Amino acid sequence: MTAPTAAVRDRVLDLAATELPAYLYDLTALREHAAAVRAALPERVELYYAAKANPEAEILAALAPYVDGYEVSSGGELAHVSKAVPGSPLAFGGPGKTPAEIVSALELGVQRFHVESLHELRMLADLVTRTAPGSAVPGVLLRCNLPLDAASLEGSSLAMGGRPTPFGLDPDDADTAVRLLTDGTYPRLRLLGVHAHLASGLDAPEQLAVAESVVTWAAGLAARHRVTFSEVNVGGGMSVDYADPDARFDWTAYGAGLARLADAHPGLTLRIEPGRALTAYCGWYATEVLDVKRSRGEEFAVVRGGTHHLRTPATKGHDQPCTVLPVAAWPHPWPRPGAEGERITLTGQLCTPKDLLARGVPAAGLRAGDRVAFGVAGAYAWNISHHDFLMHPRPGFHFLEADRARTGA
Ligand SMILES: *Cc1c(COP(=O)(O)O)cnc(C)c1O
């Protein structure tokens, strides 16, 4: 899979060197992937896309036919997503919501708030009374930091639950929140159920164990208060394996497990909100080799661009999967440097040893002027990068569609 799609490869080779680096998003591949994910899920399970993974308007729009809504985690995402996919259901989550952000969400008619603390619940309850009296009563899902069997989080790269975190309500606070939402204290809020996003990087069996724990725990919370929950959102965090991009999250097994869980809880809407696992594979960061050099027995290829555009490998400490696309032409009068060994380290243009994109890349014969396409760059890539560090130019952005790909072939 580290080989780019034909559409991406053709475009990378068509671009002028000065048009690199560039992000290329294969929207056709994205649609196919999203359709397969949707098809693997039971009808009763809702799929929201967590916009923070990649909020490009074209990506949000391409996903629209396959998702039931979008999870936004800031006022910025709220404004952007509501414009990019108008009319789509939004769930507003994330810690530290400001009063102004909440008011914007209410004005936009957002129907689902993922409440992160008792303070936030009180603030929301107050602000909603100041909106037009006739407007819809928004729904609340309590984000809960529930006790989890440690084994189910094993292997997760970003655990956000079952330990002290700034996210969500501890069980005691969840009880308090349910009481306040059901004893008439906050008549202008509707308690829908529980939200949990406890870990990232889990495979399908681990995700299912988490989903079961969340649903069971939510059922206990509802029973304690003699209420019924209509919704449980079990979060995102489906794994993407950067070391082995072909090892995809098993959506079929996950969907089958969720179907069993849904059958055991009739009347409950289950929802998931993946980010990375939906969009990571459709994105590519393409560039050219500027220099090939040796240092104390090792070879380095310096590429145009770097981790200020693609910060993912630096943040996660992995080697970004990549493919070398050899270019025959060398337009310059000076000699063309090339690799002598079998393996090379790809670095960028930043003056820091942290600007490492990939180590140990098999690249016999790699030369300056060759192109490199880094894959699995469709999520937490451009949008988490420190673009202005060193003031290099920004990359280009290309959104590839099937018909345009055909013209390019
Ligand atoms: C980031 C986030 C997600 C998406 O996580 P992925 O690992 O990209 O699937 C979903 N829900 C919440 C609350 C998040 O913060």
The ligand as an SDF file (V2000), in Angstrom:
LIG
                    3D

 15 15  0  0  0  0  0  0  0  0999 V2000
   -9.5540   13.1240   18.3150 C   0  0  0  0  0  0  0  0  0  0  0  0
  -10.8790   12.6300   18.7000 C   0  0  0  0  0  0  0  0  0  0  0  0
  -11.5360   11.6870   17.9070 C   0  0  0  0  0  0  0  0  0  0  0  0
  -10.8940   11.0340   16.7050 C   0  0  0  0  0  0  0  0  0  0  0  0
   -9.8010   10.2700   17.0820 O   0  0  0  0  0  0  0  0  0  0  0  0
   -9.0480    9.3730   15.9670 P   0  0  0  0  0  0  0  0  0  0  0  0
   -7.9240    8.7520   16.7180 O   0  0  0  0  0  0  0  0  0  0  0  0
   -8.5950   10.3060   14.9140 O   0  0  0  0  0  0  0  0  0  0  0  0
  -10.0410    8.3940   15.4520 O   0  0  0  0  0  0  0  0  0  0  0  0
  -12.8160   11.3290   18.2560 C   0  0  0  0  0  0  0  0  0  0  0  0
  -13.4310   11.8600   19.3480 N   0  0  0  0  0  0  0  0  0  0  0  0
  -12.8100   12.7580   20.1450 C   0  0  0  0  0  0  0  0  0  0  0  0
  -13.5310   13.3150   21.3230 C   0  0  0  0  0  0  0  0  0  0  0  0
  -11.5260   13.1730   19.8590 C   0  0  0  0  0  0  0  0  0  0  0  0
  -10.9140   14.0480   20.6530 O   0  0  0  0  0  0  0  0  0  0  0  0
  1  2  1  0
  2  3  1  0
  2 14  2  0
  3  4  1  0
  3 10  2  0
  4  5  1  0
  5  6  1  0
  6  7  2  0
  6  8  1  0
  6  9  1  0
 10 11  1  0
 11 12  2  0
 12 13  1  0
 12 14  1  0
 14 15  1  0
M  END
$$$$
